[in-house]
Amino acid sequence: MDTKKLTAKQYLKMHPGKYVMITHEFGNPIYVAPLKDLLIQVTLNVDEAELWGELDTTQTKLEYHKVCTGYKELKFEIV
């Protein structure tokens, strides 16, 4: 059986979805923003949120951000 392997670049071309990390824990949506001075930031504005690709949406990354931010209901949501 001949199976073709995809490179990460090919996979992302086939799955171009962009995601944001979001929580609705306190009512209004809170988004994870890009790092500033090596610290995780949050924002209420979706336009300022960090954009993640399909390969970034791992449970490990989500759990790490839950610990760092203290938000227990973080999830990835497609933009």
N, C-alpha and C positions, 0 to 999 in steps of 0.2 A: 504494500500500500504506500503510495507516494503522497505525503502531506507537505504542503507548502507552509513555511514559517513566515510570519509577518514581522517586519521590524516595527519598532515603536512608532516611527514616523508614518509607516503605511497604516497602522492601526488607527492612529489619530486622524489620518485623512479620511478613513472610512467611518469614524465615530467623532465628528467635530463638536460634540456637545460641550458647552461651557457650564460650569457649576459655581455656586456660591455656598459658603458654609453659613448656616442660619439657625437661629433659635427663636421660638415664640414663647419662651418660658415666662416672660413677664408681660405678655400681651402684644406689644408692638414688636415687629421683627428686629432682631439685632444680628448684624452681619460681622464676620471676621474680616478685618481689613489687612492690608499688607503690613509687614513688619516695620517698626520704626525703632531705631537704636537697638536692634535685636530683641525687641519686645513685641509680643502679639498685641495688636490693636483691635478694637471693635468700632463699629459705626452704625448709625441708624439709616444711612443713605446707601441704597443698593449700588449707586454709581461709584461709590468709594470702596466697595467690597473687593476682596481678593478674588480673582477668577481662577478657577481650577479646571484642568482638562480631565478627560475620561480616565486616564491612568492615575490621576491624583486622588481619586475618590475611594481611598482604601479605609478600612475600618481602623487600622493602626493610626493613620493620620487623624482620623476623627477622634479617637480615644485620647491621643496626645493633646489635641486642642481642648478637649473637655477638661482634662486635668489642668492645663495652663490657664484657661479662662474661668473655670468654675461652673460653666454652663453644662448642665447634665443632659439637656435635650437638643444638643447640636446635631444637625444633619446636613447632608448635601442636597441642594435643590437646583434643578436645571434652570438656567436663565432664559 
